[in-house]
């Protein structure tokens, strides 16, 4: 909504108001909080609270910003835009340093949180505590409640953020794109309907549920949070409950990557329980995956899932996995070529058997570097890095991303889309990725067959690869990426228009033609020819 006040100002009056606001803001842009040079930078004056939100059309409701910040702001409300801009800086910094999404841990770190241990004692049915490190020596007390069903003991307390930490064990989730909506909701003074949940571990109050609500409040300037604290809880019970909430109960939107991490934690807890029950030391892994399943009778299906998810989690988050920089773990962004869902349905499902349970000791042949699971993880990670090096690195452009790529080509607005970027984008589509991965697996299994080795397909990555296998894999990937169809822009409105099913691309790779008879490849895909060096 246009400002009558601003439109009534002369050029000199507008300039004077700009300088006045600039001085009030200590020469900083209201949104990005970086310096404004009135000589070098183009600026805008805008309402802090929009007129549509009943903001005043007066000086008290104006701020000066960089023009670029105002045009690219994430919200019409400058206050919210400022908060989201600061959050964006934190997220980018964390991703640059760790390749992971920012979480409550990072927000607390940037807002002076997570500093002090929580000092408390339990006196009958009361929790007594203080926050003396902040200069508050008062002794507080809260009633302890016992849940009738679980028998868990909890209480409700208000805690300065200096005493709050993020529980990365039970809730490793990063901040997702819905945080902006939550910030707006709280900014409207609408109440928080569900408190954050915390537990005490090693003297620290750790939030394991309600992370996004906590983040939104902190970003809006809240210095204390009301939390429900679990006293001496069973960590595996809380972890399992939190996991079930995101899977079988569907109460919260956990994505698959987070479910894998939680199941990895649950697997570790079951291993510890087995060791304790059998009087084994913490570093004794002389028992097998099958023995673990047999021991936890009645829960075998879950234990099996924890084992497989632990393997997939280890592969995905391996330090040497160069492909993870090109996986969208949130599932809503448009900057990265492979969604985690597609990564899971294609690469992880193709390379890791969900049925295989080992009967050899968990630490079998570790000293020789031939442990089956370690080999499996390391060799799959190496394959993923080969994909990254030959298809994505210095080729896929996150700033161009994946949004409306084919539409831009059709509309002749594709000057920013390089051939390398287009190749990476098209080759990553789920239905395409799945099908060419089957040929890549054949490259590996055929090598073993030709050398006289009988290896079950589900154990293929648990068998050491010869140097020639790695050469064949790299040659295949290079030759695949050089096929003419990936950069053929005339196919934008036909072959690459919309999403096709798996069978559509299976037919193309097997025959060279689409299901409707269009010629896509000069010849059917021949993986033997494609392992030859070009």
N, C-alpha and C positions, 0 to 999 in steps of 0.2 A: 504494500500500500504506500503510495507516494506521500512524501512529507510536505504539507502546506508551509510549514515553518521554514524548511530549507529552501523551497522554491521561491519564497518571498525575499530571500537574502540577495544582496548585490554580490558581485564577484569579490569585492574587497571584504565585505562582511563575512562571506563564506570562508575566505582565507583567514580572517581574524579568528573565527570560530575553530577552524582547523588547528591554528597555533595554540589557542586556549586549551583545547582538549588534549593536544600533544603534550603540553606542559603538565596538565593534570595527570596524564598517564606516564609521566617520567620518560617521555620521548619513545615510548614503546607502543607497538601495535596492540590493540585490545585483544585480538584473537590469538596471534602466535607469540605475543609477549617479547618479540625481538625488536631491535631498534628501527625506528622510522627516520630516514633522512629526508627532510622536506624538500631538499633540492634535487635529490637523485630518485626518490621513490614517488610513485603515483599513489594517491590516497583516496579514501572514501570516508564520508561521515554516514553513520547508520544508527538506527534505533537499537538500543541494548535489548529492551523488551519490545517486540513488534507491536505496531498499532493494532494488528488483528488480535493480539493477546491483551488488549486494553493498556498497552504502553502509552506513555504521554508523548505528545509531539512537542517536546520542549528540551532545552539544553541539558537538563538533569538526566535525560534518557538518551543522550547521544554519546557516541564514542568514535574515535578515528582509527582507521585500520589501513593496512596495505590494501590497495585495490585488488591485488591477486588473492589475498586471504579472504576478502569479502566475497569475491566471485566464486571461490572454491569452498566456501564455508560449508560445514556439514549440517547446519541447522539455521533456520531463520532467526532464532533467538541467539543474539551474540554471546550471552552468558553461557548457553549450552554449547555453542560453536567453540568458545574458548576452552571449555572443559574437554570437548572431544578432540580438539587440536593438541592439547597437552597429553591426553591419553594416546593419541596417534604417535607422538614423539617417543613416549615410553615404549609403545609396542614395537616401533621400528628399531629403537636402540637394543631392546631385548632380543629381537629376531636377528639383528646383525651380530650380536655377541654369542648367542646360543643356538640360533636356527629354530628356536621354539617360540610359541605364542606367549605373550605376557600373561601373568596370572595375578591373583590377589597379593602374592609375595612381592611382586614388583611394584604394585601400587603402594603397599605399605612402606616399602623401602623409599619410595619417592616422596612420601607424605609423612616422614618422621615416625613411622611405626616400627614394630618388631624390635624393640630395644631392650626390654626388661623381662626378667623371669617373674612369674606370678607367685607371690608368697601367700600361703594360706594354711589353715588347719581346720580339721573337722571336729566339731564339738557336739556330740550327740546327733541331733538332726539339723544342725546348723553349720554352714560354711562361714568361717571368719577369714577375712583377708584385708589387705591394705595396698596402697599404691605409693609407698613412701619414696620410691625413686623419683617421682614427679613432684615431691614436696608435700604430698597429701598423706599425713601420718594418721589419719582417722582410721579406726578399725570398723570395717563394714561387716554386716552379717546377712546371710540369706538362708531361707528355709530350704532344706533338702527334701525332695520328693522321690518316692520309690514307685516306679511304674508297676502296676499290678500284674502285667503279663510277663514282661522281660526281666523285671526286678532290677533294671538299671536305675541308678541314682542320679538325679539331675537337679540343677537349681538355675535360677534366672538372675543375672547380674549385669550391671552397666560397666563397661570396661574401656578405659582410655586406649586409643589405638597403639600407643607405645608398648602395650602389653599383649598385643594380638599378633599371631603368626599364621601363616598359611599351612595347612596340613597337606603336604605333597604326597603323602602315602595313601590316604583314603580318597582325597579329591585332587588329582593332578591336572584337572582341566584348566585350559587357558581361558581368557576372556573372549567371548564370541560377539558377533555383530549385533546381538539384541541389547547390548548394554546401553546404547543410545536411548532406546525406548524406556528403559528402566530409569535412567537419569531424568528424563522428561517427566515420568510418572511421579517420582519423588519431588521434583522441583515444583510440581503443582500442589504440593503439600498433601498428596494422597498418602495414607499411612502404609507402613510396611506390615503386610498381613502374615508373613512367615519369618520368624527370627532366624538369624544365623546360628548354626550349631557348632559347638567347640568341645574339645577334650583337653585334658591336661596330660602332657607327656614331657618328662625331663624338665619339669618346672616351667614349661611354656604352655600358654593357652593357644591351641591350634584350631582354626576354623576349618571344618571339613564339609560343611554344607551351607548353602546360602551365600556362596562366594560372590556371585554377581550383585546381590543385594548389598553386601558389605562394600564392594567396589563402588557402586553407584553413590552410596551415602558418603564415602570418603572423598570421592571426586567433587561432591557438592559442598564439602567443607566440614563434614561431621567429624568431631574429635573423639567422641565416645560412641560405642555401639552396645546395644542390649543384646546379649547372647544367652542361649541355653547351654549350660556347661554339663557335660557328662563326666561323672566322677569315677575314676578307676574302671572304665569300660573294657569289654573284651574287644581288642582292635580288630580281630578277624570277623567278629560278629557285626561290628559297625561297617567294616569294609564290604562284607557280603550284603548287608542291608542296603548300603548305598549303591552297590552294583545292581541288586535286584530292582531298585527303584528306577534305574535307567534301562533295564532290559525287560524282565518278565512283568513288572508292575507298570512300566511306562509312565512313571510320574514326572520324570525330568528328562530333558533331551540330551542324553549322553551320546556322543558319536562313537563309532566303532573303535577308533584309535584309543579313546579313553577307556572303553570297556576292556580292551586288550591290556592296558596298563594295570587296571584294577585286578583283572584275572591273574596277571603276573604276580601281583602282591599276594593274592589268595593262594597261589601255587607255592610261593615261598613260605607262607604260614603253614601250609599242610606239610611241607618238607620238615619244618622245625618240629611240628607235632610228632611226626614219625620218628625223628631222631630222639626226641625226649622219651617217647614210649619204648624205644629199643635201646636206651642208654648209650646212644651214639654221640660222639663229639660233634660240634657245629661244623667242622670241616670234613666229616665222614659222610661220603656219598656212595657207599658201597652197595646201596640198594637200587633197584631198577624202577622205572616208571610204572611197570606192571605191578610190582610189589606195593607201590604207593596206592595204586587204584584198588588193589585187593584189600589193603589194610582199612581203607575208609569205605567199608561195605555200605551199600545203600546210597553212596554219593559218588559212585564211580564215574558216571557220565559227566558230572561237573568237574571232577579231578582231571579227566581226560581233556575237557575243554580248557581248563586252566593251563595244562601242559602245552597244548598246541598254541594257545593265545600267548603264552610266555615266549615261545619260539618266534612267533610273528612279531611280537613287541620288540624282541631283541634285534631282529632283522631291520625293522623299520627305524629304530632309534640308534642303530650302530653308528659310532663316531665316523667310520669310514664310508658310510652309505651316502654317496654324493647325490643320489637321486632324491633324497628326502627334501632337498631345497626346492624341488619342483612339485611337491605334493601339497595339495590344499587340505589341511587337517580340519579346518572349520566347516568346509563343505558349502560355503556361501560366497566365497570370494571369486573374482574373475581374473585374478592376476597370474594364477599358476595353471599348468596344463593338465595335471592329473588330480582328480578328486580322490580323497582317501577311500571312498566307496569303490571307485573304479580300480584303484590300486589293490584293494582287498579282493574284489571279485575276479581280477585278472592275474596279477603277478603273484600275490600271496596264495591264492587258491590253486594256481597252476604249479607253483614250486614247492609248497608245503602240504604234505598229505595230512588230512584231518582225521584219518583212520589209524595211522601208524603209531603204535605204542611200543617202546623199546623194552626188551627183557634183559638187556645187559645193564651193568651197573651205571649209574648216572655219571660217574667219573671214569668210566672205562676208557683206557688208552689215552688219557689226558696227557700223561707225561711224554707220550710219543707224538703228540700233536695230531692224533687220529681219532679223537673222541667224536662219535657220530654226530651229535647235536652241534658241537662247536664247528665241525667241518661244514655241516649243513648251513649254519648261520653265516660263516665266513665266506663260503663259496657263493651263496646267493647274494650277499652284500657285494661281492666283487662283480657279479653279473650286473647288478643294479648300477654300479659305478661306471661300468662300460657303457650302459645305456645313456647315463647322464653325460659322459664325456663325448659321445658321438652324436647324440641327438639334441641335447638341451644346453649344455654349457657354452656360453658366448654365442648362442643361436636363438634360443627362446627369449623374448623380451617381455619381462613382467609388466613394464609400463604400457605395452600394447595389449597384453593379456589375451583372453579367450572370448570376450564379449562380442557378439555379432560379427565375427571374422568373415564368414561366408557372405553375409549381407553387405558388408563394406566392399567386398570384391565385386559383387553384383552391381552395386551402386557406383562403382568406379571411385570409391573413396578409400582406397587401400594403399596409398603411397607410403604409409608408415609400416606396412606389413611386408617384411623381407621374405625372400624365398625360404631361408633357414627357419624363420619363425613359423611360416605356414606349414612347412614339413613337420616341425615338432608338434604343432597344434593338431594336425590331421592324424598323425601317426599315434597320437595319445588318446583318441576317442575310444571309449570303452569297448565298443563292438569290434573295432579294428585292432586295438591292443591285444585283446584276448586271442584273436585268430592268429596274428603273426607270432605270438608267444608259443603257440603249439608247434610251429615250425622250428622255433629256436630250441625247444625241448627235444625235437627230433634230431637236431644237429648234435646234441649231447648224447642221447641214447644210441644213435647210429654209430657214433665213434666207438662207444664201448662194445657194441655188437661186432663191429668190423675188426676190433682187436681181440675178439674171442672171449670177452668178459660178460658173464651173465649177471646183470645187476637189475633188480626189481626197480621199476620206474619210480615208486614212492621213496626208494632209498638212493636215488641217483646222486643227489647232492651230498649224501653222507659218504660218498666214495671219492677219494682224491682225484682231481682232474690233472691229466698230463698237460704239459705246455701246449701241445697241439690243440687240445680242446679249447683253451683260451684264445688261441689264434683263430680257430674256426668261429668261435662266438663273436669275436670282434669283427671279423670279415663279414659275417652274416649281417650284423647290425649296420655296418658301413654300407654294404650293398643294398640293404633294405631301404635305408634313408635316401639313397640316390635314385630310387625308382622314379620315373618321370611323373607318375600320377599325383604325387604328394604336392608338387608345386604347379600343377596344371590348373590355372585359374578359370579355365573354361568349364571345369567340372563343378564350380561353386553352386550353380543352380540345378545340378542334376545329381551326380553321384554323392556329393558331400552335402546335399541339401537336407537338413533335418537329421534326426537320429534313426538309423536303420538297426535291425536286429542282428544277432550274431550270425545267423544263417546267410544273411545278405552278403556279408564279407567272406564267409567261408566259401560261398560259390565263386566270388571274384578271385580269390587266391587259388582255388582249385582249377578253375576253367579259364580265367582271364576275362570273363564276361560277367555282367550283372545278371540278375534273375530275369530282367526284361530284355536281355540280349545286347545291351550296350557294351562296346569294347572298352575295357578299362586298362588291362595289361596286355602287352604285346604277346606274352606267353604266360601260362600258369606259373605260379610260384614254384621254383625248384630249389630246395634248400641245399642240395648238393652243389649246384652251380653257384649258389650265393655264398659258399664258404671259400670260394677261390679268391685270391687276392686280386684286386683290380689295378 
